[in-house]
Amino acid sequence: FYARPRLVGYVPAAAFYPRPKVDSAIVRLDVYHQPPVPVDDVPHFFRVVAAGFSQPRKQLKNALAHGLGLPVATVIEALTAAGIAPQQRAESLALDDWARLAPRLQVGEY
């Protein structure tokens, strides 16, 4: 949201002591002057995204309902209104999908 990540390279596990069990990556973050999508309520946007990713391997409708404490039917309605299939998983959404969805999941709006 605030920066674009870019993979610069890898560092083998043998380069560290004590040696970890995995290789490492070097990531560069290029900070945007402005976020690439407009968001009115940034804290709420991040709450929705965090809720979406809160239950790995779950469908988005269930992860959001659990993470935000909303009924599944309410979440399905919001997803459908945003043009997102309720069966999708969080990792399949683009940043603009999250930006369309977040305002539709304002607590107290339903």
N, C-alpha and C positions, 0 to 999 in steps of 0.2 A: 504494500500500500504506500509506503514512504520511499521505497527504493527498489531498484531492479537488481536481482542477484545475478552474478555471472561466475561460472566456474573458471578459475584461473589455472588450476593444476592439482596434482595429487602428491602426497608425501607418504612414502612407504612406512609401514609400522617399524621397520628396522632403523629408522632415523631417530627414534625416541628411546629413552631409557627411563624407567623400565619399559620394555617393549609392549605396546598394547596388542590386542588380538585383531585389530582392524587397521586398515590404511586410513589416512586422513585426507581431507580435501581443503584447498584454499579457495575461498569464495570472496569475490569483490562485490561490494554493494555500491551501486551508483544511485545516489540520492536524487529524487525528483525535486524540482522547484515547487511543483504542486502535485498532489495526488492525481493519478491518471483518470480517476472517476470521481464525480462530485458526490459527497456524502454530507448530509446536514447534521447528523448526530453521530460523531465519530466514536464515542464510548459505546453507544448502542450497537453500531456497526460491528465493533470488535466483539461485543458480547454474543451477537448472532453468529459470527464466524467461529468463535470459540465453542459455542454450543454445537454447531454443525460438525466440528471435528472432535467433539468430546467422547464419542463412542465409535472407535474404529470398526470398519466393516459393517456398519449399520446403514440402513437406508436413511436418507436425509430427513424424511418425515419423522422417523422415530428418534433420531439423534436430537433434532431441534425441539421436539415435544418434551423430551426428557430434560434437555439442557436449559430450556427456558420455562419449564413448568406450565406448558400450554397443552390443551387437548389436541390430540392428533388431528381431529377434524379441522380445527382452526389452522393448524400448520399446513395441512393439505390445501385448504382454501387460499392461504397466502402464497404457497408455492405455485399453485395453478395460476393465480392472478399475475405472478411474476414471470410466467411462461417457463416454469421449471417443473420437470416430472418429479413427483413425490418419491419415486423409487430410485432416483439418482443418489450417488454418494457424494459427500462433501468435496472430495478431491477432483471431481469432474466439473465443478463450477468454475467459471472464469470470474475475475474481479468484478466485472460489470454485472454478472448475475447476482453476486452478493449485494452489490449496491442497489439493485432493483428489489431484492428480497427484504433487506433489513427494515425499511420503513413500514412494510406490510406486517411486520411481527412486533410492533410496538405493544408492550404490555398495557392492558387497559383499553386497547383499541377495539377489542371484540366483546 
